[in-house]
Amino acid sequence: MIRKLKSGKYRLYSRKIDPRTNKRRNLGTFDTLDAAKQHEKEVQFFKGQKN
């Protein structure tokens, strides 16, 4: 999940909520939407490799 911050940057959050904190985990902050989308693809690819 990507959200735009007030600063104009984009933050990538995990899809699932962390049971310990009841919040989504911050997976990084990026200057552009394209960079955030690219990182999201990398995260999903890596998760697929672990199985």
Secondary structure, DSSP 8 states (H G I E B T S, - for coil): -EEE-TTS-EEEEEEEEETTTTEEEEEEEESSHHHHHHHHHHHHHHHHHH-
